[in-house]
């Protein structure tokens, strides 16, 4: 009731000086935009840091310009990196890019040390039994759910992928599957010494 009583007075004051009314409205709109924009940036930064802070990994590769998946460092560097302060664990990686079942579909294999990979990276979706089978079998592999779905593979299959470049094909048996939203959802993890 009172709002209707004062509404004509407010409208009359707004019409009395239209420039002031427009500038006041624009000032409120800009301040609201800045506040929501800065809050969303802070929220996003907090989410990114929270997610990344729990699982920090450092990839080391030579400084010369070769493709990332072919980068190789001497094994002697493992001890040097392991001795650095703050380093929890070290595991070498080696990438293998092969052809998937469909034309133009790559299949990425990651060679890793089966004894240290689980301590360094979270193998989401991999049970203890699957990981034990992976550690015991030299040609065993844990394949991400995304890669399994793209290629029509399933746990227990014996798979061979052909190298995209000139190289030997890679044959392995799938003994477990990693969650699609985990660290290894889109790769096949195989033994480093086998790769």
Secondary structure, DSSP 8 states (H G I E B T S, - for coil): -HHHHHHHHHHHHHHHTHHHHHHHHHHHHHHHHHHHHHHHHHHHHHHHHHHHHTS-------SS---GGG----THHHHHHHTSTT------EEEEEEE-SSTT-EEEEEEE-TTTHHHHS--TT--HHHHHHHHH-TTEEEEEHHHHHHHT--TT-EEEEEESSSS--EEEEEEEEE-TTSTTTTSEEEETTT-
